[in-house]
Amino acid sequence: MAVRRSKGLQVIRWALAFVALLVFLAISFRAGWVRSTTDFPNYYTAAVLVTKHAPLRNYYDWPWFQTQMNYAGIEDQLGGYIPQTPLTMLPIVPLAGLQPQTAKRVWLMVNLGLLIAIICLLSRVTRFGIPEISLLVFAGFGTLHSNFLFGQYYVFLLFLLTAAYYLLSRQRPFSAGMLLGLTFVLKLYGAPFLLYFALKHRWRAVSGMLAAAVVGMLAVILLFGWSDLIYFSLHILPRAAQGATLDPYNGGNGTITTQLRRAFVIEPELNPHPLWNAPWLFFFLQPFVTVLILLIPSLLLRRSNSPKRDFAWFCIALLLASPNTASYTFVLLLLPVALLLDEAGRIERVALLSCYILLCWPMHPVWLLLALLILVGRHYADLLRRNELIMAVTGAALVALTIAWRDQNAYRLEPGRHWDRVAAQRGAIYSSSPVVLRCGIVYESIGKQHYVLRWAHDGKNEEFVFPGEAFHPQAESPDGSIRFELIAHGTSKSMLLDLFTKKLTPAAGQTPVRDQAVSPDGRWIAYTRTRAGSEHLWLRSTKGGQAILLAGGNCNSFAPAWEPDSQSLIFASDCDRGIGLPALYRARLNHKS
């Protein structure tokens, strides 16, 4: 009778798993199949650019990359490549010759196959069967839905992580390390496993990771050259590690870094009312907490001999320490949760499943991930030694103080400490390429579906939307005529816009892109110069002499435009914001001083 009941339960599990699969295919898979949405177009465009041998540094220029998206056949879709690594697009390169939506469909089919492979691998490293693992997969429907709707990358990453653990469980550490090294090369998530394996004395796994990292570095140099690798390392990676991408204050980005920035850093457009405007505290707490999240579990795990729980706990710590997450990221929780459920008691299983299901839905509060880390970490309480804890906290504090001292000194040089904001709008993530006219300021901005032009004048801010992307506004006349570049249907056109009549007409020639500006009286020149991985704004006399720093810091300031009196200039700066997503400032100068 017990055997018959067990077979009956198994049939029910298979039936439920089959129904869940049908629901997933009918809703999520179908939605991704018929809709062209971010984020797949970003990977696809980058893959197309690889086939055209485009310079890597241009990938991280938002307007340039948006132009290339249009040339690749992707319209009515905003996108960008920050903060991806130089090789993130590599798995999509074989699809670059297909049309965008066809390429996405192939990618979805690949991901569906990978999902099946993940289920099979997890059934081999746990005592759960395929139907149980399948039900666990579909219990995280929210994160699975966003991965397939957006054509995201994280099912592929989950496969690499799962395959790596499978190889570890089969005593193939070098191969496992190679896969985790590949994860690091493609998305950086694998990097902390170097610490994990080193503390576990798994040197063959360390060797595998380092071998994959070296191969990845050589691939970057071969594809893009040494200078572009240096550019990524100096310009993109440091700020991406601090979560300074897109809107770094967005509460939907459920990371500790975001919550700390929201609490302690003011930003007039994106975070006008922090809990306490104390940037120095953010500069200290962000590295301090991140180091502790990775260091304390690592110290405890080196004395533990519970492979499943150890690997799972470190995976959770890795996600908690990450400076960038979104709804699709939490599909990665499937691996650690499946491993933990395999050894958990009944009450702990309920807690694990509850955390997993809640984290996989659109709202993923960081405290819930922290609770999951603590829930698992209680098993290691007996391994905690007081002197090691003191050393870990002290070490993390010293690292954080060093970083905070550096960042606070750079913060003092940023334009927000010296100059006024211009044309500030609540929630605006991009304002650049200002043009100063007698009738106000025209600048480039990001609208709902396209790059647009905005006109700030008389206490108002008007938006001009076009059937394409509007870039590089220039003053055709000081009284309200603007020349700009319009990218639409894979072509570039120079256009003239009359601000008062709203009349749009074609213009002859190309719209120039400026990188410096001479004052109307001819006495001064403002220009951008790269220094220590950042673009800083400088001022010097046209007659020579020492240059004056107008805007510094560990961020970028550029696109200067003089006002008619030659006593002030408007410029763009992404300080305190996402990389390459600036706001506008006005520098009022006293040339006699």
N, C-alpha and C positions, 0 to 999 in steps of 0.2 A: 504493500500500500504506500509506503514511504517513497519507493522508487517511482511509482506511478505519479504520486503527487509532485515529485521533483521533475519528472518529465513534463508534467502539465505546466509547472512554473516556467520551465525553460521555453516551452512553446509560447507562453504568454509574453516572455521577455523578447523572443524573436519577433512576435507580432507587433509589440510596442515599438521595437527598434525599426521595423519596416515602416510602420505608420509615421514615425518621427522623420525617417528618411524622405518619405513622400511629401510630408509637409515642408521640409527643408527645400526639396527640389522645386516644389510648386511656388514657394514664396521667395526664399533667398537666392537660390541658384537662378531661377527664372528672372528675378529682378536684375541681377548682375548681367545676365545674358542679353537682355533687351535694352538696358539703360547704360549710357555712357556717362559715368560720374568719376570724380576724383576717387582714388588716387592713382589708378592704373595709368591714366594719360601721362603722369609725371615720369613713371618708369619707362613707358613706351617712348616718349620723346627723347629721354636721355639715351635709350638704346639706339634710336635712329641717329642721334648725334655722334655716337661712337662709330657707326658705319661711315659717317662723313668726316671723321677725324677732327671734330671740333675741339678747341681747347677746353680743358676741364674747368678752368677758372671762370669761363663764361657761363657754365651751368648754374653757378651760384649767384648770377645776376638776374634778379626777378624779371625785369622788363625784357631782357634778352631771351630768357628761357620761355617767357610767354609768347614772344614772337616766333620762336622755333616751334612751339606747340601749334600755332596757327599754320605755319608752313608744313607741319606734319599732318595736317588735315583735321585738327581738333579745334573746333570753334565753340563759342559760348561756354567755355570751361576755363576757370582760373586754375593756375598751377604754379609749381616751383620745385626746385630740386633740393633746397636746404631742408634738413641737415644731413642728407644722405652721404654715404661714403663714396669715394671715387669708383668703387666697383659694385655698388648696390644694383645698378641696372643690368649687370652682366647676365643673369638668367633670362632676361627679356630680349637680349640681343638677337637670338635666333628667330624671334618673332617680328623683328624690325621691318622686314620686307612685306608684311601683311598690312591690310587696312586696320586702323586703330581698333574698331569694334570686333573685327575678326580676330585680331591678336588677343584681345581681352577674352574672347570666347575660348580660344585655345588655352590661355592661361587658366581660366576657370576649370576646364577639363583636366588640366595638369593638377590643379589644386584638389579637385575631387579625387583623383587617383592617389595623391599624397595623403589625403584624409583617410582613405581606405587603408593605405599602408601604415599610417600612424595607429589606427585601430588594431591592425594585425600585430604590430610590434608591441603595443601595450598589453595585448592579450598574452604575449609570450613572456613578458617580464613581470606580470602580475598573475594572481590566481583567478582573475576575472575573465570570462569568456567574451567573445566578440559582441554578443547582444548587450551585455552589461556595459562594456566600454562605449558602445554606440550610444546607449542611453545617456551615459555621462557626457559624451560629446554634445548631444542635442540638448542636454540640460543647460548648457552654455549657449543657448540659441542666439542671444543678443550679439555676442562677440563674433560668433560664426556668421551671422547674417551680415554684419558690417564688413567682414573680410571678403565675402563673395559679392556683395553689392558694389563695393569700391574696387574690387580686383586687387586687394591688398596683398601683402608680402608675408604675413605672419603664419599662415598655414605652412608655407615653405620653411620658415624658420623653425616652427614646431617640429616638422619632420626631421630637420637636421639635429635638433636637440634630442629628440626621441631616438633616432638612429644612433646618436653618440652614446646615450645611456645603454641602449641595447648592446652595443659593442663593448662597453665597459663591463656589463654583466656577463659577457662571453669571454672576458679576459683578453680583450684586444685594445689595450689602452692607447697605443700609438694611433691606430685608425680612429678611435674616438676623439683623441686630441686633434687630429686632422680636421674632423668635421666641426668641432667647436672652434678651431682656428678659422675655418671657412665662415662660420657664423660671425666671428669677430671681423673678418675682412669685409663681409657684406653689410653688416648692420651694427657692429660694435658690441652687440649683446654678449658675445662669447668672451670678451676680454677678461672679466673678473675670474673666469675659471682657471686662468694661469695661477692666481693666488690660491684657489681651492686645491688644485693639483699639487702645487708646491708644498703647501702645508700638510697635505696627505702623503707627501713623498712619492707621488705617482709620476716619476720622472719621465717615463716613456710617453705618458699623456702630455706632459709639458713639452717634450721634444716634438710631438706631433703638432701641437698648437703653434710652436715657434716655426716649424717647417712650413705650415700653411700660411703663417703671417709673412714669411720671407717670400714665398711664391706669390702671394698677393701683392706685396710691395713691388716685386719685379714686374708683375703684370701691369700695375699702375704706371710704372716708369716706361714700359714698352708701349702702352697705349697712349699715354699723355705726356710723358717726359718728366724729368726730375723736378723741374721748376713748378709744375702743377701739383705734384705731391707735396712740395714745400708749402705752396699756397694753401692747400687744404689743411695742412698741419698747423699753420700759423693763423690763418684767417677764419676758418670755419670750425675746426674741432674744438678749440678752447671755449668759444661761446656756446657751441652746441652742448658741450658738457655741463654748462650752467643753465641749460634749458632756455636760452635766448633765441627761440625760434618762433616764427609766426606771431601769435599773441602770447607772450610769456606770462601774462597775468590771468589767462582764461581759467576759470574755476573748473571747467570741464576737463582740463588736463590734470588728472588726479594724481599729482606727484607732490612729494614733500617740498621739492624745489619751488614749484609754482605756489604752494600755499605760503611758504616763507616769503617769497617775493611779494605776493599780494598783501601780506601782513605788514611788511617793513619798508617797501620801496614805493614812493609816490611817482606816478606818471600821469600828467594832466589828461590825456585822452583815454588811456587804457586802465588806469588805476588811480583815480583822483582822490580816493578816500581810504588810504591804508589804515590798518589798526593803529600803527605808530610809524611815523616817517623816520626810520632809523636804518638807513642803508648799511651802515657799518655792522649792524647786528645780522643782517642778511648775509653779508660777505663772510662773516664768521660761522654762522649756523649752517649754511648750505654745505660747505665742505666738511664741517665737524660731524653733522648728522650722517652724511653720505658715507664717510669713512667708517664711522661706528657701525652702521648697518651692515657693512661688508666685513669689517675686521672682527667684531665680536663673534659672529657665527663661525668665521674661519678658525679662530682660536679654539673654539669648542669642538668643531668638527674634526680637528686633527687628532683628537683623542678618542673619537667615537668610531665604532665599527658597525654601523648600521647603514649599509650602502644606499638603500632606497630612501630612507628618511633623510640621510645626510645630503644626498644629491637634491632631493626635493626642497629641503629647507634652504639650501643655497640658491636654488632657482627663485624662490619666493623673495629672498633678500635682494637678489639681483633686480627683480622687477620693482621692489620698493625703492631701491636706490636710483633707479633710472630717472633722468631728468625730463624725459619725454614719453608720455603714454597717451593712448586714445582708446576708444571702445574696442577696436580690433586687436589691440596689444594683448588683451587678457585671454585670448585663445591659448597663449603660452602657458597659462595655469593648468591646462589639461594634464600635462605631463606630471608636475609635482603632486597635484591632487590625486591622480590615479595611483601614483606610487604610495602616497600617504594612506589612502583608503585601504590599500592592500594589507596594512599592518595595524589599522586603527580599531579601537573598540566601538561599540554601538553608539555611545554618546558622542564620542569624538567624530565619528562618521557624520552624524547629523550636523555638527558644527562645521566640519569641513565642507560638506555639500552646501550648507546655507551660505557660507562665505563665497564659495565658488559661483553659485548661481547668481548671487547679488552682484558680485564683481563683474560678471560677464554681461550684465545688462548696462544700458547707456550710462546710468549713474554709478560711478565706481569710486566712492570716497576713499581717500588715502588711509583714513583710520581703519577701514575694514581690512585693507591689505596688511596694515600694521598688526591688527588683531590676529590675522592668520599667521603672521610671523611669530607672534608671542604664543599662540596656541600650539604651534609645532615646537617652538623653542623651549617650552616647559619640560620637555623630555631630556633636555641637556642641562638642567639646573644643577645636577650633582657634579657636572664636569667643570663648573665655573669656579675659578680660583681667584681669590681676592686680589693677589698681587698682579695677576695678569689683567684683570679688569682695570686696575689702577693704571697699569702701563698702557693699556689700550686707550683709555680715556685721555691720558696725558699725551700720548703720541698723536691722537686725533686732534687734540686741542692745539698742539704745536704746529701741526700741518695747517690747521684752520687759521691760526693767528698769522702765519706766514702769508697765506693766500689773502686773508682779509687786509693785511697791511699793504700788500701790493695793489689790491683792488680799490682800497680807499684812496690811495695816492692817485691812482688813475682816475677815480671818480671825481676828484677835485678839479681835474683838467677838462672835464666834459662840458659841453655848451650849456647844459641845464643849470650849471652852477654860476654862469656868468651872463647869459643872454636870455631874452624873452621869447616865449613861444608865439608863433604866428599861425592864424587860421586853424586854431585847435578845434577839433570836433570830437565829441564823445564817441569812443569806439573805433575811430579811424586808425587803420593799421599801416597805411602807406600814404605819404605826402612827399612829393619830390619834384625836381626840375622846375623850381619857381621862376616865373617871369614877372618882372616889376613894370607896371604901366602907370600912367597918370591916373587911371581909373581903378586901380587895385592890383591884386596879385593873382595871376593865373598859374596853376600848378597841376601836376600829374597826380592822379589818385586811383584807388581801386574801388570800383563800384560793385554791384551785386553779381554781374556776370563778366564785366570787362574792365579794362583800364579806361578811365574817363578823365576829362579835364574839369577842374573846379575853378571858380572865379570868386575870390574873397574881396568884397567891396561894400562900403557904406553899412557895415554891420551885418551884412548878409553873406551867404555862401551858396552860389548857384552851381549846379552840376550839369555838365554837357555830356550826354551819352550818345555814342555813335555805333553803327553796325560793325564793330570791330574793336581793335585796341588802339587807344590814343596815346602816343608817346612823344617825348622831346618837344614840348611847346617852345616856341621862339617868338619874340616880338617882331611882327612885320611892320608895325607902326606903333608909336607910344600912345595912341589914342583908342586902342581897342581892337586891333586886327592881329590875329594869332596864326602863325604857321605851325603845323605839327605833322607828325607822321601817323598815318592811319594804316594799320595792318588788318587786312580782311581777305578772306577767301584765298589765303596763301600768297598774297601780293602786298607790296608796300607802296603807298601813295603819299605824296606831299599835298597837304590840304591847307586852305585858308579858312579861318572862322572869324566872322564879325560878331563880337560879343553882344552888341546892342541889337542887331537885327536877327541874330542867330543864323545868318546865312552861311552856308558851307559851299565852297567852290574849290575845284582842283587848282593846284599851284605847280609851276614849273620848277624843275630842279629837285634836289634832295634837301631834307631837313638836317642841318648840321647838329652834331652832339658836342656840347662844350664841356671842357674840363677845367677852364680857368676863366676869369672875368676881369677886365680892366675897368677901373672906375670912370665915370663920365668925364671927369676933369683930367683924365689921363695920368694921374699922379701915382695911382696904386694898382696893384694886381693881386687878386685873390686866387689861390690855386690849391689843389690837393696833392699831398705827398704821402707816400706809404712809409710808415715807421713802426717797427716792432709788430708787424702783422696787422696794422690798422691804418685806415686812411684818415689823415688829419688835415685840417684846413689851416692854411698859412696866408700871411699878408706880407708883402714887401713893396718897397718903393720902386717905381719904374726906373729911377735913377741909380738903383743899387742900394747897398746897405744890408744890414742884418734883417733876416726874416722874423716875423712875429707870429707866434702860435695863437690862433683864434679858437680852435676847438681840438682837443686831444682826447685822451682816455683810451681804454681798450675797446674801441668801437670806431665807427666810420662817419665822417662828416665830408660833404661834397656838394657839388652843384651850386656854386655861389652865383648870386645875381645882385648887382648894385642897385640901390635906389638913386633917383635923379640927383640928389644933393651931394652924392659921393661921401656922405657922412655915415652911412650904414649900408649893410647888405643882408640879403636873405639867403639862407642856405639850408640844406637838408642834413639830418643826422639821425642815425639809428641807435644812439646811446640810450640805455635803459629800455631798449625795445628788442624786437626780433632782428636777426641779422639781415641787413639790406632792406628793412622796412621802416623808413625814416619818418620823422616829423619835421616841421619847418621852424627855424629860429631866425631872429633878427639880431645882428650884432651891431650895436651903435658905437662908432669909433671916434676917438679923439686923436687926430693925427698930430696935434701939437705936443702931446705928452711923450 
